[in-house]
Amino acid sequence: MNKYVEYYTNIWKKRNSKNQESILNLIVNPLHVLKWGSHKRLLVVHTKIVINKICLFDFFLYYCNMLSYIGGKSKIGKWIVDYYPQDMETYVETFGGMFWCFFNMDLSRFTNLKRVVYNDFNPLNYNLFKCVQNPSELQRAIDAIPVQELGVFVTDISYKTRFEEFQRELFSSGLTINYPDYEIAAKYVYVVTQVFSGSKPESSSFIDLKGKYRSKYLSFRDKLSKPSWIDHFNKITHVENGDFQQIIEKYDSPSTYIYLDPPYWKTENYYSNHDFDRDDHQRLAQTLNVVQSKFSLSYYEFDLLSDWYPQDRFRWEKKKFAKAAAAKKGGKQNLGEELLIMNY
């Protein structure tokens, strides 16, 4: 990690070449661990670069998410998981995405947990999580694809060309996947990590990092060999590619806990390889109103929710947060209010 401190210090030097004497007063506090999450994956690292008693960089790095993806819960996953009952025996996410809430779970707290079910209607997500169950094999496929490098300021055109080739292949109507397909999974990770917040990977443009940042592709690769992440990968017992209602009814029981993060109202077309509309929102509500399982459901509030999940029968909790995917270039992140609906 010290190379990042060195890199940003060099940038400061170049931008302040008229005040080189200030470098004599440079103090770099080495990166150090301030706090480990109880599951030893939420690492909070703090560093400061101070010159002439002016703090130039004072930032925290959080390692808690699998991959950036539209609708993901990197910022509030821990808040959601705090509501989970610890006596569950089966855990299900019907709209799995990148499984962020599961990866925010401290598995040592869920001592009765026997089954972990990932489901996503998107076949590329399904294939990725089939491959994640064998992380060493997936890492070999990941390692076979070159990626942009930190500190190399002129990006070779081959990275963009490769991105566009993978994008055309993965999102063509004729794509056939023989599950698990590790090469397809690696190509998908490559595309998702080269677009802003993993949003619309089928059409978004390649982001040239210009050597300023370490690629998220490499960050994902690193997770595949970390014991704390492997513990979570190994805990996944079932990977499904079904309709949400089918999955709910299949695993429904008094000892099952279901977390649901559907495409949000009037944002359904933001999601790749999904077919979810107004009738599906209502069908979801009808299904959840009769389950034996405990569940929590994420939404932004809209008028029909009060009819489908009346507050005299369901618990509503709200939390404001910054929406990464809605940030404007060079501006502040937009604030959103997450709604969590529970039947317990």
C-alpha positions as CSV (number, residue, x, y, z in Angstrom):
1,M,0.0,0.0,0.0
2,N,2.9,2.4,0.5
3,K,3.3,2.8,-3.3
4,Y,-0.1,4.6,-3.3
5,V,1.3,7.1,-0.7
6,E,4.4,7.5,-2.8
7,Y,2.3,8.0,-6.0
8,Y,0.1,10.7,-4.5
9,T,3.1,12.4,-2.9
10,N,4.8,12.6,-6.3
11,I,1.7,14.2,-7.8
12,W,1.8,16.8,-5.0
13,K,5.5,17.5,-5.8
14,K,4.8,18.1,-9.5
15,R,1.9,20.4,-8.8
16,N,3.9,22.4,-6.3
17,S,7.3,22.6,-8.0
18,K,7.7,26.2,-7.0
19,N,7.7,25.2,-3.3
20,Q,10.1,22.3,-3.2
21,E,11.4,23.4,0.2
22,S,8.1,22.3,1.6
23,I,9.1,18.7,0.8
24,L,11.6,18.9,3.7
25,N,8.7,19.1,6.1
26,L,6.9,16.1,4.5
27,I,5.4,13.7,7.0
28,V,3.8,10.5,5.8
29,N,1.9,8.5,8.4
30,P,2.2,4.9,7.2
31,L,-1.0,3.1,6.4
32,H,-2.2,1.4,9.4
33,V,-5.2,-0.5,10.5
34,L,-7.6,1.5,12.6
35,K,-10.4,-1.0,12.8
36,W,-11.3,-4.5,11.7
37,G,-14.9,-5.4,11.3
38,S,-15.9,-8.4,13.5
39,H,-15.8,-10.6,10.5
40,K,-12.3,-9.4,9.6
41,R,-13.1,-8.4,6.1
42,L,-14.3,-4.9,6.6
43,L,-10.8,-3.4,6.8
44,V,-10.7,0.3,7.5
45,V,-7.4,1.8,6.6
46,H,-6.4,5.4,7.3
47,T,-3.6,7.5,5.9
48,K,-2.5,11.1,6.1
49,I,-0.1,13.0,4.0
50,V,0.8,16.2,5.8
51,I,3.0,19.0,4.4
52,N,3.8,22.1,6.4
53,K,1.0,21.0,8.8
54,I,-1.5,21.0,6.0
55,C,-3.3,17.8,5.5
56,L,-3.4,17.0,1.8
57,F,-4.9,13.6,2.0
58,D,-6.9,12.1,4.8
59,F,-8.9,9.2,3.6
60,F,-10.3,5.9,4.5
61,L,-10.3,2.8,2.4
62,Y,-13.1,0.2,2.8
63,Y,-12.9,-3.3,1.6
64,C,-16.4,-4.7,1.9
65,N,-17.9,-5.3,-1.5
66,M,-17.6,-8.0,-4.2
67,L,-17.9,-6.0,-7.4
68,S,-19.5,-2.6,-8.2
69,Y,-22.9,-3.3,-9.7
70,I,-26.1,-1.3,-10.3
71,G,-28.3,-1.3,-7.2
72,G,-25.6,-2.8,-5.0
73,K,-25.5,-2.3,-1.3
74,S,-21.9,-1.4,-0.7
75,K,-22.8,1.7,1.4
76,I,-25.6,0.3,3.5
77,G,-25.1,-3.5,3.4
78,K,-24.0,-3.5,7.0
79,W,-27.0,-1.5,8.1
80,I,-29.3,-4.0,6.4
81,V,-27.5,-7.1,7.8
82,D,-27.8,-5.7,11.4
83,Y,-31.6,-6.5,11.1
84,Y,-31.0,-10.1,10.2
85,P,-32.1,-12.7,12.8
86,Q,-29.2,-14.8,13.8
87,D,-31.1,-18.1,14.2
88,M,-31.7,-18.6,10.5
89,E,-30.9,-22.0,8.9
90,T,-31.3,-21.0,5.3
91,Y,-30.3,-17.6,3.8
92,V,-31.7,-16.6,0.3
93,E,-31.2,-13.6,-1.9
94,T,-33.6,-13.8,-4.8
95,F,-32.1,-10.8,-6.7
96,G,-28.6,-11.7,-5.9
97,G,-26.6,-9.2,-8.0
98,M,-23.2,-9.2,-6.5
99,F,-24.4,-10.7,-3.2
100,W,-23.3,-7.7,-1.2
101,C,-25.4,-8.2,1.9
102,F,-24.3,-11.8,2.2
103,F,-20.6,-10.7,2.0
104,N,-21.4,-8.2,4.8
105,M,-22.5,-11.0,7.1
106,D,-20.3,-12.1,9.9
107,L,-20.8,-15.8,9.5
108,S,-19.6,-16.5,13.0
109,R,-22.8,-14.9,14.3
110,F,-25.1,-17.2,12.3
111,T,-24.2,-20.5,13.9
112,N,-27.3,-22.3,12.7
113,L,-26.8,-21.4,9.0
114,K,-26.8,-24.5,6.8
115,R,-27.8,-23.3,3.4
116,V,-26.9,-20.2,1.5
117,V,-28.8,-19.6,-1.8
118,Y,-27.8,-17.1,-4.5
119,N,-30.3,-16.4,-7.2
120,D,-30.2,-14.0,-10.2
121,F,-32.2,-14.0,-13.4
122,N,-29.2,-12.6,-15.3
123,P,-27.3,-15.6,-16.7
124,L,-23.9,-13.7,-16.6
125,N,-24.3,-13.1,-12.8
126,Y,-25.5,-16.7,-12.4
127,N,-22.4,-18.0,-14.3
128,L,-20.1,-15.8,-12.2
129,F,-21.3,-17.2,-9.0
130,K,-21.1,-20.7,-10.3
131,C,-17.5,-20.0,-10.9
132,V,-17.0,-18.2,-7.6
133,Q,-17.6,-21.6,-6.0
134,N,-14.2,-22.6,-7.4
135,P,-12.2,-19.5,-6.7
136,S,-8.8,-20.9,-7.7
137,E,-10.0,-21.9,-11.1
138,L,-11.7,-18.5,-11.6
139,Q,-8.5,-16.7,-10.6
140,R,-6.6,-18.6,-13.3
141,A,-9.0,-17.3,-15.9
142,I,-8.8,-13.8,-14.4
143,D,-5.0,-13.8,-14.5
144,A,-5.0,-14.7,-18.2
145,I,-6.5,-11.2,-19.1
146,P,-4.1,-8.2,-19.0
147,V,-5.5,-5.0,-17.4
148,Q,-4.6,-1.4,-17.0
149,E,-1.7,-0.7,-14.6
150,L,-1.3,1.8,-11.8
151,G,1.4,4.4,-12.7
152,V,1.3,3.7,-16.5
153,F,-0.1,7.0,-17.6
154,V,-0.6,6.3,-21.3
155,T,-3.1,3.5,-21.6
156,D,-2.4,1.0,-24.4
157,I,-5.3,1.0,-26.9
158,S,-5.5,-2.8,-26.6
159,Y,-7.3,-2.5,-23.2
160,K,-10.2,-0.6,-24.8
161,T,-10.2,-2.9,-27.8
162,R,-10.4,-5.9,-25.6
163,F,-13.2,-4.3,-23.5
164,E,-15.3,-3.7,-26.6
165,E,-14.7,-7.2,-28.0
166,F,-15.8,-8.7,-24.7
167,Q,-18.8,-6.4,-24.5
168,R,-20.0,-7.4,-27.9
169,E,-19.5,-11.1,-27.2
170,L,-21.2,-11.1,-23.8
171,F,-24.3,-9.1,-24.7
172,S,-25.0,-10.6,-28.1
173,S,-28.2,-12.4,-28.6
174,G,-26.4,-15.6,-29.6
175,L,-24.3,-16.0,-26.5
176,T,-24.2,-19.6,-25.2
177,I,-22.8,-20.4,-21.7
178,N,-21.9,-23.9,-20.6
179,Y,-22.0,-23.4,-16.8
180,P,-19.6,-22.9,-15.2
181,D,-17.7,-21.1,-17.9
182,Y,-14.6,-19.5,-16.2
183,E,-13.5,-17.7,-19.4
184,I,-16.9,-16.0,-19.8
185,A,-16.9,-15.1,-16.1
186,A,-13.5,-13.5,-16.4
187,K,-14.6,-11.5,-19.4
188,Y,-17.7,-10.4,-17.6
189,V,-15.7,-9.2,-14.6
190,Y,-13.3,-7.3,-17.0
191,V,-16.3,-5.4,-18.5
192,V,-18.1,-4.7,-15.2
193,T,-14.9,-3.3,-13.6
194,Q,-14.1,-1.0,-16.5
195,V,-17.4,0.9,-16.4
196,F,-18.7,3.4,-13.9
197,S,-20.2,1.7,-10.8
198,G,-20.8,-1.4,-12.8
199,S,-23.8,0.3,-14.4
200,K,-25.2,-0.8,-17.8
201,P,-22.2,-2.9,-18.8
202,E,-23.8,-3.8,-22.1
203,S,-23.6,-0.2,-23.3
204,S,-21.4,1.9,-21.1
205,S,-18.1,3.2,-22.4
206,F,-14.6,2.0,-21.3
207,I,-13.1,4.1,-18.5
208,D,-9.4,5.0,-19.1
209,L,-7.9,5.1,-15.6
210,K,-4.8,6.9,-17.0
211,G,-2.6,5.2,-14.5
212,K,-4.1,7.1,-11.6
213,Y,-5.9,4.2,-9.9
214,R,-5.5,0.5,-9.4
215,S,-8.0,-1.4,-11.5
216,K,-11.0,-2.9,-9.7
217,Y,-10.4,-6.0,-11.8
218,L,-7.3,-6.6,-9.8
219,S,-9.1,-5.9,-6.5
220,F,-11.6,-8.6,-7.5
221,R,-8.8,-11.0,-8.3
222,D,-7.2,-10.5,-4.9
223,K,-10.4,-11.5,-3.2
224,L,-10.3,-14.9,-4.8
225,S,-7.3,-15.9,-2.8
226,K,-8.1,-14.2,0.6
227,P,-9.2,-16.8,3.3
228,S,-11.9,-14.5,4.7
229,W,-13.5,-14.2,1.2
230,I,-13.0,-17.9,0.5
231,D,-14.9,-18.7,3.7
232,H,-17.9,-16.9,2.2
233,F,-17.5,-18.4,-1.2
234,N,-17.4,-21.9,0.4
235,K,-20.5,-21.2,2.4
236,I,-22.6,-20.7,-0.8
237,T,-24.5,-24.1,-1.2
238,H,-26.9,-23.3,-4.0
239,V,-26.6,-21.0,-7.1
240,E,-29.9,-20.5,-9.0
241,N,-31.0,-18.8,-12.2
242,G,-34.8,-18.7,-11.6
243,D,-37.7,-16.4,-11.3
244,F,-38.0,-14.8,-7.9
245,Q,-41.4,-16.4,-7.1
246,Q,-40.1,-19.9,-8.0
247,I,-37.1,-19.4,-5.7
248,I,-39.2,-18.0,-2.8
249,E,-41.6,-20.9,-2.9
250,K,-38.8,-23.5,-3.3
251,Y,-37.0,-22.4,-0.1
252,D,-39.8,-21.0,2.0
253,S,-39.9,-22.3,5.6
254,P,-40.1,-21.0,9.1
255,S,-36.3,-21.3,9.4
256,T,-35.5,-19.4,6.1
257,Y,-34.5,-15.8,5.9
258,I,-34.9,-14.0,2.5
259,Y,-33.4,-10.7,1.6
260,L,-34.8,-9.1,-1.5
261,D,-33.4,-6.2,-3.5
262,P,-35.6,-6.0,-6.7
263,P,-35.1,-3.5,-9.5
264,Y,-36.5,-0.4,-8.0
265,W,-39.7,1.2,-9.2
266,K,-39.3,2.9,-12.6
267,T,-35.6,2.0,-12.7
268,E,-36.1,-1.5,-14.0
269,N,-34.5,-0.8,-17.4
270,Y,-31.2,0.1,-15.7
271,Y,-30.5,-3.6,-15.1
272,S,-28.9,-5.9,-17.7
273,N,-30.5,-9.1,-18.8
274,H,-33.6,-8.6,-16.7
275,D,-37.3,-8.5,-17.5
276,F,-39.1,-6.9,-14.5
277,D,-42.1,-4.6,-14.7
278,R,-45.0,-3.2,-12.7
279,D,-46.8,-6.5,-12.6
280,D,-43.7,-8.2,-11.2
281,H,-43.6,-5.7,-8.3
282,Q,-47.2,-6.6,-7.5
283,R,-46.5,-10.3,-7.9
284,L,-43.6,-10.0,-5.5
285,A,-45.8,-8.4,-2.9
286,Q,-48.5,-11.0,-3.3
287,T,-45.9,-13.8,-2.9
288,L,-44.3,-12.2,0.2
289,N,-47.6,-11.6,1.9
290,V,-48.1,-15.4,2.3
291,V,-44.6,-16.7,3.1
292,Q,-43.6,-18.6,6.2
293,S,-40.1,-17.2,6.0
294,K,-38.8,-14.0,7.6
295,F,-37.8,-11.4,5.0
296,S,-36.4,-7.9,4.5
297,L,-37.1,-6.0,1.3
298,S,-35.2,-3.0,-0.1
299,Y,-37.0,-0.2,-2.0
300,Y,-37.2,3.5,-2.5
301,E,-40.6,4.6,-1.4
302,F,-43.5,4.9,-3.9
303,D,-47.2,5.2,-3.5
304,L,-48.3,1.6,-4.0
305,L,-46.0,0.3,-1.3
306,S,-48.4,1.3,1.4
307,D,-51.1,-0.7,-0.2
308,W,-48.9,-3.8,-0.8
309,Y,-47.0,-3.6,2.5
310,P,-49.2,-1.7,5.0
311,Q,-47.3,-0.3,8.0
312,D,-49.7,-1.9,10.5
313,R,-48.6,-5.3,9.3
314,F,-45.0,-4.7,8.2
315,R,-42.1,-2.9,9.8
316,W,-40.6,0.0,7.8
317,E,-37.1,1.4,8.5
318,K,-35.4,4.2,6.5
319,K,-31.9,5.4,6.1
320,K,-30.4,8.2,4.0
321,F,-27.2,7.5,2.0
322,A,-25.1,8.8,-0.8
323,K,-25.9,7.1,-4.1
324,A,-22.6,6.2,-5.9
325,A,-24.2,5.4,-9.2
326,A,-26.0,8.7,-9.3
327,A,-22.9,10.8,-8.7
328,K,-22.2,13.5,-11.3
329,K,-18.7,13.8,-12.6
330,G,-16.9,16.5,-10.6
331,G,-19.9,17.0,-8.3
332,K,-21.3,15.7,-5.1
333,Q,-23.1,12.4,-4.8
334,N,-26.9,12.5,-4.7
335,L,-28.6,11.5,-1.5
336,G,-31.2,8.8,-1.4
337,E,-33.4,7.3,1.2
338,E,-33.3,3.5,1.5
339,L,-36.5,1.8,2.7
340,L,-36.2,-1.6,4.4
341,I,-39.5,-3.5,4.8
342,M,-39.7,-6.5,7.2
343,N,-42.3,-8.9,8.2
344,Y,-41.0,-9.4,11.8
